[in-house]
Amino acid sequence: MREPYFSIINIDVEKDKQAEYMEKWETAAAIMSAEPGFVRTHVFQALSDDAKYRLVQIAEWTSRSHWQAAMNVCPMMGQEIALVDDDGYGVIRTVGERTAENPATI
């Protein structure tokens, strides 16, 4: 059974450096998406200028071990454009869209 792993990265980047950061992120995402165990990633941008973090990235991997292996080739390691706070999480509950085939219950 698959045990997904989620890397949640809070990104503290100055507004005038965000475009530069995202350019490097796009390059890194292309590399990382080819790594074994990669599922998907999303980057969220704060809707408020008062947010603690301007960007948040959530990456899904098939396992923590796949994510750990991929960190050996991640070109974003050591970047100096932004401060990042990276934590990993495993799924303990999921609720999906309610459909006839999937009547979600809590």
Gaussian input, Z-matrix of N, CA and C with variables (Angstrom, degrees):
# hf/3-21g

backbone

0 1
 N
 C     1     B1
 C     2     B2     1     A1
 N     3     B3     2     A2     1     D1
 C     4     B4     3     A3     2     D2
 C     5     B5     4     A4     3     D3
 N     6     B6     5     A5     4     D4
 C     7     B7     6     A6     5     D5
 C     8     B8     7     A7     6     D6
 N     9     B9     8     A8     7     D7
 C    10    B10     9     A9     8     D8
 C    11    B11    10    A10     9     D9
 N    12    B12    11    A11    10    D10
 C    13    B13    12    A12    11    D11
 C    14    B14    13    A13    12    D12
 N    15    B15    14    A14    13    D13
 C    16    B16    15    A15    14    D14
 C    17    B17    16    A16    15    D15
 N    18    B18    17    A17    16    D16
 C    19    B19    18    A18    17    D17
 C    20    B20    19    A19    18    D18
 N    21    B21    20    A20    19    D19
 C    22    B22    21    A21    20    D20
 C    23    B23    22    A22    21    D21
 N    24    B24    23    A23    22    D22
 C    25    B25    24    A24    23    D23
 C    26    B26    25    A25    24    D24
 N    27    B27    26    A26    25    D25
 C    28    B28    27    A27    26    D26
 C    29    B29    28    A28    27    D27
 N    30    B30    29    A29    28    D28
 C    31    B31    30    A30    29    D29
 C    32    B32    31    A31    30    D30
 N    33    B33    32    A32    31    D31
 C    34    B34    33    A33    32    D32
 C    35    B35    34    A34    33    D33
 N    36    B36    35    A35    34    D34
 C    37    B37    36    A36    35    D35
 C    38    B38    37    A37    36    D36
 N    39    B39    38    A38    37    D37
 C    40    B40    39    A39    38    D38
 C    41    B41    40    A40    39    D39
 N    42    B42    41    A41    40    D40
 C    43    B43    42    A42    41    D41
 C    44    B44    43    A43    42    D42
 N    45    B45    44    A44    43    D43
 C    46    B46    45    A45    44    D44
 C    47    B47    46    A46    45    D45
 N    48    B48    47    A47    46    D46
 C    49    B49    48    A48    47    D47
 C    50    B50    49    A49    48    D48
 N    51    B51    50    A50    49    D49
 C    52    B52    51    A51    50    D50
 C    53    B53    52    A52    51    D51
 N    54    B54    53    A53    52    D52
 C    55    B55    54    A54    53    D53
 C    56    B56    55    A55    54    D54
 N    57    B57    56    A56    55    D55
 C    58    B58    57    A57    56    D56
 C    59    B59    58    A58    57    D57
 N    60    B60    59    A59    58    D58
 C    61    B61    60    A60    59    D59
 C    62    B62    61    A61    60    D60
 N    63    B63    62    A62    61    D61
 C    64    B64    63    A63    62    D62
 C    65    B65    64    A64    63    D63
 N    66    B66    65    A65    64    D64
 C    67    B67    66    A66    65    D65
 C    68    B68    67    A67    66    D66
 N    69    B69    68    A68    67    D67
 C    70    B70    69    A69    68    D68
 C    71    B71    70    A70    69    D69
 N    72    B72    71    A71    70    D70
 C    73    B73    72    A72    71    D71
 C    74    B74    73    A73    72    D72
 N    75    B75    74    A74    73    D73
 C    76    B76    75    A75    74    D74
 C    77    B77    76    A76    75    D75
 N    78    B78    77    A77    76    D76
 C    79    B79    78    A78    77    D77
 C    80    B80    79    A79    78    D78
 N    81    B81    80    A80    79    D79
 C    82    B82    81    A81    80    D80
 C    83    B83    82    A82    81    D81
 N    84    B84    83    A83    82    D82
 C    85    B85    84    A84    83    D83
 C    86    B86    85    A85    84    D84
 N    87    B87    86    A86    85    D85
 C    88    B88    87    A87    86    D86
 C    89    B89    88    A88    87    D87
 N    90    B90    89    A89    88    D88
 C    91    B91    90    A90    89    D89
 C    92    B92    91    A91    90    D90
 N    93    B93    92    A92    91    D91
 C    94    B94    93    A93    92    D92
 C    95    B95    94    A94    93    D93
 N    96    B96    95    A95    94    D94
 C    97    B97    96    A96    95    D95
 C    98    B98    97    A97    96    D96
 N    99    B99    98    A98    97    D97
 C   100   B100    99    A99    98    D98
 C   101   B101   100   A100    99    D99
 N   102   B102   101   A101   100   D100
 C   103   B103   102   A102   101   D101
 C   104   B104   103   A103   102   D102
 N   105   B105   104   A104   103   D103
 C   106   B106   105   A105   104   D104
 C   107   B107   106   A106   105   D105
 N   108   B108   107   A107   106   D106
 C   109   B109   108   A108   107   D107
 C   110   B110   109   A109   108   D108
 N   111   B111   110   A110   109   D109
 C   112   B112   111   A111   110   D110
 C   113   B113   112   A112   111   D111
 N   114   B114   113   A113   112   D112
 C   115   B115   114   A114   113   D113
 C   116   B116   115   A115   114   D114
 N   117   B117   116   A116   115   D115
 C   118   B118   117   A117   116   D116
 C   119   B119   118   A118   117   D117
 N   120   B120   119   A119   118   D118
 C   121   B121   120   A120   119   D119
 C   122   B122   121   A121   120   D120
 N   123   B123   122   A122   121   D121
 C   124   B124   123   A123   122   D122
 C   125   B125   124   A124   123   D123
 N   126   B126   125   A125   124   D124
 C   127   B127   126   A126   125   D125
 C   128   B128   127   A127   126   D126
 N   129   B129   128   A128   127   D127
 C   130   B130   129   A129   128   D128
 C   131   B131   130   A130   129   D129
 N   132   B132   131   A131   130   D130
 C   133   B133   132   A132   131   D131
 C   134   B134   133   A133   132   D132
 N   135   B135   134   A134   133   D133
 C   136   B136   135   A135   134   D134
 C   137   B137   136   A136   135   D135
 N   138   B138   137   A137   136   D136
 C   139   B139   138   A138   137   D137
 C   140   B140   139   A139   138   D138
 N   141   B141   140   A140   139   D139
 C   142   B142   141   A141   140   D140
 C   143   B143   142   A142   141   D141
 N   144   B144   143   A143   142   D142
 C   145   B145   144   A144   143   D143
 C   146   B146   145   A145   144   D144
 N   147   B147   146   A146   145   D145
 C   148   B148   147   A147   146   D146
 C   149   B149   148   A148   147   D147
 N   150   B150   149   A149   148   D148
 C   151   B151   150   A150   149   D149
 C   152   B152   151   A151   150   D150
 N   153   B153   152   A152   151   D151
 C   154   B154   153   A153   152   D152
 C   155   B155   154   A154   153   D153
 N   156   B156   155   A155   154   D154
 C   157   B157   156   A156   155   D155
 C   158   B158   157   A157   156   D156
 N   159   B159   158   A158   157   D157
 C   160   B160   159   A159   158   D158
 C   161   B161   160   A160   159   D159
 N   162   B162   161   A161   160   D160
 C   163   B163   162   A162   161   D161
 C   164   B164   163   A163   162   D162
 N   165   B165   164   A164   163   D163
 C   166   B166   165   A165   164   D164
 C   167   B167   166   A166   165   D165
 N   168   B168   167   A167   166   D166
 C   169   B169   168   A168   167   D167
 C   170   B170   169   A169   168   D168
 N   171   B171   170   A170   169   D169
 C   172   B172   171   A171   170   D170
 C   173   B173   172   A172   171   D171
 N   174   B174   173   A173   172   D172
 C   175   B175   174   A174   173   D173
 C   176   B176   175   A175   174   D174
 N   177   B177   176   A176   175   D175
 C   178   B178   177   A177   176   D176
 C   179   B179   178   A178   177   D177
 N   180   B180   179   A179   178   D178
 C   181   B181   180   A180   179   D179
 C   182   B182   181   A181   180   D180
 N   183   B183   182   A182   181   D181
 C   184   B184   183   A183   182   D182
 C   185   B185   184   A184   183   D183
 N   186   B186   185   A185   184   D184
 C   187   B187   186   A186   185   D185
 C   188   B188   187   A187   186   D186
 N   189   B189   188   A188   187   D187
 C   190   B190   189   A189   188   D188
 C   191   B191   190   A190   189   D189
 N   192   B192   191   A191   190   D190
 C   193   B193   192   A192   191   D191
 C   194   B194   193   A193   192   D192
 N   195   B195   194   A194   193   D193
 C   196   B196   195   A195   194   D194
 C   197   B197   196   A196   195   D195
 N   198   B198   197   A197   196   D196
 C   199   B199   198   A198   197   D197
 C   200   B200   199   A199   198   D198
 N   201   B201   200   A200   199   D199
 C   202   B202   201   A201   200   D200
 C   203   B203   202   A202   201   D201
 N   204   B204   203   A203   202   D202
 C   205   B205   204   A204   203   D203
 C   206   B206   205   A205   204   D204
 N   207   B207   206   A206   205   D205
 C   208   B208   207   A207   206   D206
 C   209   B209   208   A208   207   D207
 N   210   B210   209   A209   208   D208
 C   211   B211   210   A210   209   D209
 C   212   B212   211   A211   210   D210
 N   213   B213   212   A212   211   D211
 C   214   B214   213   A213   212   D212
 C   215   B215   214   A214   213   D213
 N   216   B216   215   A215   214   D214
 C   217   B217   216   A216   215   D215
 C   218   B218   217   A217   216   D216
 N   219   B219   218   A218   217   D217
 C   220   B220   219   A219   218   D218
 C   221   B221   220   A220   219   D219
 N   222   B222   221   A221   220   D220
 C   223   B223   222   A222   221   D221
 C   224   B224   223   A223   222   D222
 N   225   B225   224   A224   223   D223
 C   226   B226   225   A225   224   D224
 C   227   B227   226   A226   225   D225
 N   228   B228   227   A227   226   D226
 C   229   B229   228   A228   227   D227
 C   230   B230   229   A229   228   D228
 N   231   B231   230   A230   229   D229
 C   232   B232   231   A231   230   D230
 C   233   B233   232   A232   231   D231
 N   234   B234   233   A233   232   D232
 C   235   B235   234   A234   233   D233
 C   236   B236   235   A235   234   D234
 N   237   B237   236   A236   235   D235
 C   238   B238   237   A237   236   D236
 C   239   B239   238   A238   237   D237
 N   240   B240   239   A239   238   D238
 C   241   B241   240   A240   239   D239
 C   242   B242   241   A241   240   D240
 N   243   B243   242   A242   241   D241
 C   244   B244   243   A243   242   D242
 C   245   B245   244   A244   243   D243
 N   246   B246   245   A245   244   D244
 C   247   B247   246   A246   245   D245
 C   248   B248   247   A247   246   D246
 N   249   B249   248   A248   247   D247
 C   250   B250   249   A249   248   D248
 C   251   B251   250   A250   249   D249
 N   252   B252   251   A251   250   D250
 C   253   B253   252   A252   251   D251
 C   254   B254   253   A253   252   D252
 N   255   B255   254   A254   253   D253
 C   256   B256   255   A255   254   D254
 C   257   B257   256   A256   255   D255
 N   258   B258   257   A257   256   D256
 C   259   B259   258   A258   257   D257
 C   260   B260   259   A259   258   D258
 N   261   B261   260   A260   259   D259
 C   262   B262   261   A261   260   D260
 C   263   B263   262   A262   261   D261
 N   264   B264   263   A263   262   D262
 C   265   B265   264   A264   263   D263
 C   266   B266   265   A265   264   D264
 N   267   B267   266   A266   265   D265
 C   268   B268   267   A267   266   D266
 C   269   B269   268   A268   267   D267
 N   270   B270   269   A269   268   D268
 C   271   B271   270   A270   269   D269
 C   272   B272   271   A271   270   D270
 N   273   B273   272   A272   271   D271
 C   274   B274   273   A273   272   D272
 C   275   B275   274   A274   273   D273
 N   276   B276   275   A275   274   D274
 C   277   B277   276   A276   275   D275
 C   278   B278   277   A277   276   D276
 N   279   B279   278   A278   277   D277
 C   280   B280   279   A279   278   D278
 C   281   B281   280   A280   279   D279
 N   282   B282   281   A281   280   D280
 C   283   B283   282   A282   281   D281
 C   284   B284   283   A283   282   D282
 N   285   B285   284   A284   283   D283
 C   286   B286   285   A285   284   D284
 C   287   B287   286   A286   285   D285
 N   288   B288   287   A287   286   D286
 C   289   B289   288   A288   287   D287
 C   290   B290   289   A289   288   D288
 N   291   B291   290   A290   289   D289
 C   292   B292   291   A291   290   D290
 C   293   B293   292   A292   291   D291
 N   294   B294   293   A293   292   D292
 C   295   B295   294   A294   293   D293
 C   296   B296   295   A295   294   D294
 N   297   B297   296   A296   295   D295
 C   298   B298   297   A297   296   D296
 C   299   B299   298   A298   297   D297
 N   300   B300   299   A299   298   D298
 C   301   B301   300   A300   299   D299
 C   302   B302   301   A301   300   D300
 N   303   B303   302   A302   301   D301
 C   304   B304   303   A303   302   D302
 C   305   B305   304   A304   303   D303
 N   306   B306   305   A305   304   D304
 C   307   B307   306   A306   305   D305
 C   308   B308   307   A307   306   D306
 N   309   B309   308   A308   307   D307
 C   310   B310   309   A309   308   D308
 C   311   B311   310   A310   309   D309
 N   312   B312   311   A311   310   D310
 C   313   B313   312   A312   311   D311
 C   314   B314   313   A313   312   D312
 N   315   B315   314   A314   313   D313
 C   316   B316   315   A315   314   D314
 C   317   B317   316   A316   315   D315

   B1=1.4609
   B2=1.5295
   B3=1.2984
   B4=1.4537
   B5=1.5251
   B6=1.3073
   B7=1.4580
   B8=1.5219
   B9=1.3319
   B10=1.4572
   B11=1.5284
   B12=1.3185
   B13=1.4533
   B14=1.5235
   B15=1.3059
   B16=1.4587
   B17=1.5209
   B18=1.3146
   B19=1.4520
   B20=1.5247
   B21=1.3279
   B22=1.4630
   B23=1.5191
   B24=1.3310
   B25=1.4544
   B26=1.5231
   B27=1.3235
   B28=1.4630
   B29=1.5180
   B30=1.3235
   B31=1.4589
   B32=1.5234
   B33=1.3282
   B34=1.4594
   B35=1.5210
   B36=1.3287
   B37=1.4598
   B38=1.5244
   B39=1.3243
   B40=1.4514
   B41=1.5310
   B42=1.3140
   B43=1.4631
   B44=1.5277
   B45=1.3173
   B46=1.4606
   B47=1.5394
   B48=1.3168
   B49=1.4717
   B50=1.5292
   B51=1.3308
   B52=1.4593
   B53=1.5293
   B54=1.3172
   B55=1.4658
   B56=1.5328
   B57=1.3208
   B58=1.4704
   B59=1.5246
   B60=1.3367
   B61=1.4635
   B62=1.5341
   B63=1.3302
   B64=1.4614
   B65=1.5245
   B66=1.3175
   B67=1.4622
   B68=1.5320
   B69=1.3184
   B70=1.4693
   B71=1.5220
   B72=1.3395
   B73=1.4659
   B74=1.5252
   B75=1.3310
   B76=1.4752
   B77=1.5278
   B78=1.3274
   B79=1.4597
   B80=1.5254
   B81=1.3163
   B82=1.4672
   B83=1.5230
   B84=1.3260
   B85=1.4704
   B86=1.5231
   B87=1.3112
   B88=1.4658
   B89=1.5290
   B90=1.3207
   B91=1.4656
   B92=1.5223
   B93=1.3134
   B94=1.4692
   B95=1.5261
   B96=1.3199
   B97=1.4705
   B98=1.5206
   B99=1.3226
   B100=1.4647
   B101=1.5369
   B102=1.3292
   B103=1.4578
   B104=1.5350
   B105=1.3402
   B106=1.4680
   B107=1.5291
   B108=1.3113
   B109=1.4560
   B110=1.5122
   B111=1.3311
   B112=1.4680
   B113=1.5256
   B114=1.3244
   B115=1.4732
   B116=1.5252
   B117=1.3391
   B118=1.4736
   B119=1.5124
   B120=1.3209
   B121=1.4606
   B122=1.5226
   B123=1.3115
   B124=1.4676
   B125=1.5234
   B126=1.3295
   B127=1.4543
   B128=1.5255
   B129=1.3212
   B130=1.4566
   B131=1.5218
   B132=1.3289
   B133=1.4499
   B134=1.5171
   B135=1.3159
   B136=1.4633
   B137=1.5243
   B138=1.3025
   B139=1.4594
   B140=1.5225
   B141=1.3238
   B142=1.4542
   B143=1.5267
   B144=1.3194
   B145=1.4612
   B146=1.5257
   B147=1.3387
   B148=1.4646
   B149=1.5278
   B150=1.3148
   B151=1.4632
   B152=1.5181
   B153=1.3264
   B154=1.4596
   B155=1.5289
   B156=1.3298
   B157=1.4524
   B158=1.5268
   B159=1.3094
   B160=1.4700
   B161=1.5264
   B162=1.3459
   B163=1.4647
   B164=1.5251
   B165=1.3181
   B166=1.4578
   B167=1.5184
   B168=1.3210
   B169=1.4688
   B170=1.5199
   B171=1.3165
   B172=1.4593
   B173=1.5222
   B174=1.3255
   B175=1.4612
   B176=1.5208
   B177=1.3149
   B178=1.4680
   B179=1.5225
   B180=1.3176
   B181=1.4616
   B182=1.5161
   B183=1.3162
   B184=1.4633
   B185=1.5219
   B186=1.3530
   B187=1.4660
   B188=1.5235
   B189=1.3058
   B190=1.4577
   B191=1.5272
   B192=1.3187
   B193=1.4625
   B194=1.5347
   B195=1.3422
   B196=1.4693
   B197=1.5272
   B198=1.3093
   B199=1.4615
   B200=1.5275
   B201=1.3328
   B202=1.4592
   B203=1.5343
   B204=1.3243
   B205=1.4621
   B206=1.5310
   B207=1.3162
   B208=1.4641
   B209=1.5279
   B210=1.3136
   B211=1.4619
   B212=1.5273
   B213=1.3341
   B214=1.4670
   B215=1.5258
   B216=1.3356
   B217=1.4667
   B218=1.5323
   B219=1.3169
   B220=1.4630
   B221=1.5296
   B222=1.3455
   B223=1.4630
   B224=1.5301
   B225=1.3234
   B226=1.4668
   B227=1.5286
   B228=1.3237
   B229=1.4593
   B230=1.5214
   B231=1.3143
   B232=1.4495
   B233=1.5170
   B234=1.3376
   B235=1.4635
   B236=1.5232
   B237=1.3151
   B238=1.4613
   B239=1.5267
   B240=1.3138
   B241=1.4653
   B242=1.5258
   B243=1.3272
   B244=1.4567
   B245=1.5216
   B246=1.3252
   B247=1.4543
   B248=1.5181
   B249=1.3244
   B250=1.4590
   B251=1.5102
   B252=1.3059
   B253=1.4569
   B254=1.5181
   B255=1.3202
   B256=1.4615
   B257=1.5224
   B258=1.3152
   B259=1.4552
   B260=1.5213
   B261=1.3114
   B262=1.4592
   B263=1.5140
   B264=1.3251
   B265=1.4519
   B266=1.5160
   B267=1.3298
   B268=1.4518
   B269=1.5210
   B270=1.2927
   B271=1.4645
   B272=1.5262
   B273=1.3448
   B274=1.4673
   B275=1.5268
   B276=1.3267
   B277=1.4698
   B278=1.5205
   B279=1.3267
   B280=1.4572
   B281=1.5176
   B282=1.3026
   B283=1.4577
   B284=1.5139
   B285=1.3142
   B286=1.4482
   B287=1.5173
   B288=1.2996
   B289=1.4589
   B290=1.5245
   B291=1.3221
   B292=1.4594
   B293=1.5288
   B294=1.3012
   B295=1.4437
   B296=1.5196
   B297=1.3346
   B298=1.4589
   B299=1.5273
   B300=1.3434
   B301=1.4758
   B302=1.5181
   B303=1.3205
   B304=1.4528
   B305=1.5248
   B306=1.3363
   B307=1.4624
   B308=1.5318
   B309=1.3294
   B310=1.4607
   B311=1.5118
   B312=1.3146
   B313=1.4557
   B314=1.5144
   B315=1.3139
   B316=1.4680
   B317=1.4964
   A1=109.43
   A2=116.24
   A3=122.59
   A4=110.45
   A5=116.81
   A6=121.80
   A7=107.81
   A8=117.96
   A9=120.10
   A10=112.22
   A11=114.13
   A12=122.58
   A13=107.17
   A14=116.17
   A15=121.46
   A16=110.06
   A17=115.89
   A18=122.20
   A19=106.46
   A20=115.89
   A21=121.05
   A22=107.52
   A23=114.83
   A24=120.99
   A25=109.75
   A26=115.89
   A27=122.23
   A28=107.38
   A29=116.91
   A30=121.43
   A31=110.13
   A32=115.35
   A33=122.55
   A34=107.36
   A35=115.82
   A36=120.83
   A37=108.48
   A38=115.97
   A39=119.67
   A40=109.38
   A41=115.61
   A42=121.07
   A43=112.09
   A44=117.62
   A45=120.16
   A46=113.01
   A47=117.76
   A48=121.57
   A49=112.10
   A50=117.36
   A51=120.85
   A52=112.49
   A53=117.92
   A54=120.47
   A55=110.45
   A56=117.32
   A57=121.40
   A58=110.30
   A59=115.99
   A60=120.31
   A61=110.45
   A62=116.67
   A63=120.54
   A64=112.21
   A65=117.41
   A66=120.49
   A67=109.75
   A68=116.51
   A69=120.54
   A70=110.75
   A71=116.66
   A72=120.88
   A73=110.46
   A74=117.59
   A75=121.29
   A76=110.78
   A77=116.40
   A78=120.74
   A79=110.25
   A80=115.97
   A81=120.52
   A82=111.31
   A83=117.09
   A84=120.84
   A85=111.01
   A86=117.21
   A87=120.52
   A88=110.54
   A89=116.25
   A90=120.44
   A91=110.64
   A92=116.38
   A93=121.01
   A94=112.24
   A95=117.53
   A96=119.85
   A97=112.38
   A98=117.03
   A99=121.12
   A100=112.29
   A101=116.50
   A102=120.58
   A103=111.24
   A104=116.92
   A105=120.23
   A106=110.82
   A107=116.29
   A108=121.62
   A109=115.63
   A110=117.65
   A111=119.98
   A112=108.86
   A113=116.63
   A114=121.44
   A115=110.06
   A116=116.82
   A117=121.26
   A118=108.89
   A119=114.52
   A120=120.15
   A121=109.18
   A122=115.01
   A123=122.51
   A124=107.53
   A125=116.38
   A126=121.03
   A127=106.15
   A128=114.75
   A129=121.47
   A130=108.34
   A131=116.19
   A132=121.70
   A133=108.91
   A134=115.97
   A135=120.84
   A136=110.07
   A137=116.19
   A138=121.46
   A139=111.72
   A140=116.09
   A141=121.38
   A142=109.63
   A143=116.44
   A144=120.38
   A145=111.73
   A146=116.83
   A147=121.45
   A148=112.92
   A149=118.13
   A150=120.81
   A151=110.34
   A152=116.36
   A153=121.05
   A154=110.83
   A155=116.34
   A156=121.31
   A157=109.14
   A158=116.80
   A159=122.03
   A160=110.57
   A161=116.40
   A162=121.51
   A163=110.38
   A164=115.85
   A165=122.62
   A166=106.92
   A167=115.74
   A168=120.58
   A169=108.92
   A170=115.86
   A171=121.18
   A172=106.90
   A173=115.07
   A174=120.97
   A175=108.75
   A176=115.66
   A177=121.19
   A178=109.10
   A179=115.03
   A180=123.67
   A181=108.73
   A182=116.99
   A183=119.54
   A184=112.13
   A185=116.89
   A186=120.39
   A187=109.89
   A188=115.13
   A189=119.72
   A190=110.52
   A191=117.54
   A192=120.04
   A193=111.41
   A194=117.61
   A195=119.66
   A196=110.47
   A197=116.28
   A198=120.55
   A199=110.53
   A200=116.71
   A201=120.28
   A202=110.99
   A203=116.96
   A204=120.58
   A205=110.91
   A206=116.61
   A207=120.93
   A208=111.97
   A209=117.49
   A210=119.89
   A211=111.47
   A212=117.49
   A213=121.07
   A214=112.46
   A215=117.55
   A216=120.51
   A217=112.54
   A218=117.42
   A219=120.96
   A220=111.02
   A221=117.11
   A222=119.71
   A223=114.11
   A224=118.45
   A225=120.64
   A226=111.59
   A227=117.75
   A228=120.20
   A229=108.55
   A230=116.55
   A231=121.15
   A232=115.22
   A233=117.96
   A234=119.49
   A235=108.80
   A236=116.63
   A237=121.10
   A238=112.95
   A239=116.96
   A240=120.78
   A241=110.95
   A242=116.34
   A243=121.05
   A244=110.25
   A245=115.46
   A246=120.97
   A247=107.40
   A248=116.31
   A249=119.25
   A250=110.13
   A251=114.90
   A252=123.77
   A253=105.68
   A254=117.34
   A255=122.74
   A256=110.75
   A257=116.29
   A258=122.11
   A259=108.46
   A260=116.63
   A261=121.12
   A262=110.81
   A263=115.05
   A264=120.59
   A265=110.67
   A266=116.35
   A267=122.63
   A268=108.64
   A269=116.74
   A270=122.22
   A271=110.14
   A272=115.87
   A273=119.32
   A274=111.80
   A275=118.17
   A276=122.41
   A277=108.46
   A278=116.23
   A279=121.83
   A280=108.42
   A281=116.88
   A282=123.05
   A283=106.05
   A284=116.26
   A285=120.59
   A286=111.67
   A287=114.14
   A288=120.61
   A289=109.90
   A290=116.27
   A291=120.35
   A292=109.77
   A293=115.16
   A294=122.34
   A295=107.21
   A296=117.22
   A297=120.15
   A298=110.14
   A299=116.24
   A300=120.20
   A301=112.28
   A302=117.43
   A303=121.86
   A304=110.32
   A305=117.40
   A306=119.63
   A307=109.63
   A308=117.33
   A309=123.15
   A310=111.59
   A311=115.55
   A312=121.41
   A313=108.47
   A314=114.94
   A315=120.06
   A316=108.47
   D1=137.92
   D2=-179.89
   D3=-72.29
   D4=133.52
   D5=175.45
   D6=-118.09
   D7=90.30
   D8=-174.72
   D9=-62.27
   D10=150.10
   D11=178.21
   D12=-124.26
   D13=135.37
   D14=-179.41
   D15=-118.01
   D16=124.41
   D17=172.90
   D18=-96.25
   D19=119.92
   D20=-179.60
   D21=-113.65
   D22=117.03
   D23=-173.53
   D24=-118.11
   D25=117.17
   D26=173.10
   D27=-87.14
   D28=127.54
   D29=-172.89
   D30=-117.74
   D31=115.27
   D32=178.50
   D33=-97.84
   D34=98.39
   D35=-177.73
   D36=-129.05
   D37=138.87
   D38=177.90
   D39=-67.96
   D40=146.40
   D41=-176.58
   D42=-53.60
   D43=-40.48
   D44=-177.82
   D45=-76.32
   D46=-7.41
   D47=177.55
   D48=-107.72
   D49=-3.05
   D50=-175.63
   D51=-62.11
   D52=-43.16
   D53=-179.04
   D54=-62.47
   D55=-41.58
   D56=177.94
   D57=-63.17
   D58=-43.86
   D59=178.97
   D60=-60.74
   D61=-47.30
   D62=-177.64
   D63=-65.56
   D64=-31.72
   D65=176.39
   D66=-63.58
   D67=-45.52
   D68=177.27
   D69=-67.43
   D70=-36.17
   D71=178.40
   D72=-62.27
   D73=-42.67
   D74=179.90
   D75=-59.04
   D76=-42.96
   D77=177.85
   D78=-62.85
   D79=-45.99
   D80=179.58
   D81=-63.79
   D82=-40.35
   D83=-178.97
   D84=-62.59
   D85=-37.65
   D86=178.32
   D87=-63.29
   D88=-39.86
   D89=178.53
   D90=-70.44
   D91=-48.37
   D92=-176.18
   D93=-65.19
   D94=-33.67
   D95=-178.01
   D96=-67.58
   D97=-15.47
   D98=177.49
   D99=-90.46
   D100=-6.30
   D101=-178.15
   D102=-77.06
   D103=145.94
   D104=177.68
   D105=-57.54
   D106=136.09
   D107=176.79
   D108=90.30
   D109=-7.64
   D110=178.92
   D111=-70.04
   D112=135.36
   D113=176.99
   D114=-110.64
   D115=-59.78
   D116=-179.14
   D117=-168.61
   D118=164.15
   D119=173.78
   D120=-143.03
   D121=152.15
   D122=177.46
   D123=-133.11
   D124=145.31
   D125=169.46
   D126=-118.55
   D127=130.05
   D128=178.74
   D129=-110.30
   D130=140.16
   D131=176.95
   D132=-109.12
   D133=134.68
   D134=178.90
   D135=-59.23
   D136=141.25
   D137=177.91
   D138=-89.14
   D139=-10.77
   D140=-179.32
   D141=-117.59
   D142=139.86
   D143=175.54
   D144=-69.46
   D145=-14.66
   D146=-179.36
   D147=-89.83
   D148=-0.44
   D149=-177.74
   D150=-63.09
   D151=144.58
   D152=179.05
   D153=-63.53
   D154=-40.17
   D155=179.45
   D156=-118.71
   D157=129.26
   D158=179.70
   D159=-70.12
   D160=-37.40
   D161=-178.32
   D162=-129.73
   D163=150.08
   D164=171.86
   D165=-135.67
   D166=130.54
   D167=177.19
   D168=-111.89
   D169=135.48
   D170=172.86
   D171=-123.17
   D172=119.74
   D173=179.19
   D174=-115.52
   D175=134.62
   D176=179.10
   D177=-107.14
   D178=132.08
   D179=177.88
   D180=-126.11
   D181=156.57
   D182=-179.85
   D183=-70.05
   D184=-22.57
   D185=177.98
   D186=-161.11
   D187=161.57
   D188=177.51
   D189=-65.26
   D190=-36.72
   D191=-179.24
   D192=-64.65
   D193=-35.50
   D194=175.43
   D195=-64.85
   D196=-43.20
   D197=178.92
   D198=-62.01
   D199=-45.46
   D200=-179.32
   D201=-60.66
   D202=-42.24
   D203=178.89
   D204=-63.63
   D205=-39.84
   D206=-178.55
   D207=-67.42
   D208=-27.39
   D209=179.27
   D210=-63.01
   D211=-19.83
   D212=178.06
   D213=-70.41
   D214=-19.12
   D215=-179.67
   D216=-116.94
   D217=2.75
   D218=-176.31
   D219=-68.69
   D220=117.20
   D221=-179.07
   D222=-72.99
   D223=-7.76
   D224=179.57
   D225=-84.19
   D226=-13.39
   D227=179.18
   D228=-62.55
   D229=129.40
   D230=178.71
   D231=84.33
   D232=2.36
   D233=178.07
   D234=-62.56
   D235=151.12
   D236=-176.06
   D237=-118.98
   D238=17.76
   D239=-178.15
   D240=-83.80
   D241=-34.34
   D242=-174.21
   D243=-141.69
   D244=157.64
   D245=170.86
   D246=-90.97
   D247=133.02
   D248=179.49
   D249=-122.56
   D250=145.49
   D251=179.03
   D252=-122.61
   D253=105.18
   D254=-171.06
   D255=-108.25
   D256=124.66
   D257=175.28
   D258=-130.77
   D259=151.70
   D260=178.13
   D261=-113.98
   D262=148.71
   D263=-177.12
   D264=-140.13
   D265=145.77
   D266=171.76
   D267=-106.68
   D268=150.79
   D269=-177.49
   D270=-73.22
   D271=132.07
   D272=172.40
   D273=-116.20
   D274=-20.55
   D275=175.88
   D276=-151.17
   D277=145.88
   D278=175.18
   D279=-139.46
   D280=134.71
   D281=171.86
   D282=-124.33
   D283=125.87
   D284=-179.20
   D285=-109.00
   D286=-178.74
   D287=178.06
   D288=-61.16
   D289=138.54
   D290=178.39
   D291=-80.03
   D292=123.93
   D293=175.58
   D294=-137.78
   D295=173.13
   D296=177.64
   D297=-60.98
   D298=-34.97
   D299=-179.92
   D300=-81.04
   D301=-20.88
   D302=-176.27
   D303=-134.95
   D304=76.55
   D305=178.55
   D306=-78.45
   D307=86.42
   D308=-174.40
   D309=-52.20
   D310=134.89
   D311=175.98
   D312=-131.83
   D313=153.57
   D314=178.16
   D315=-114.58

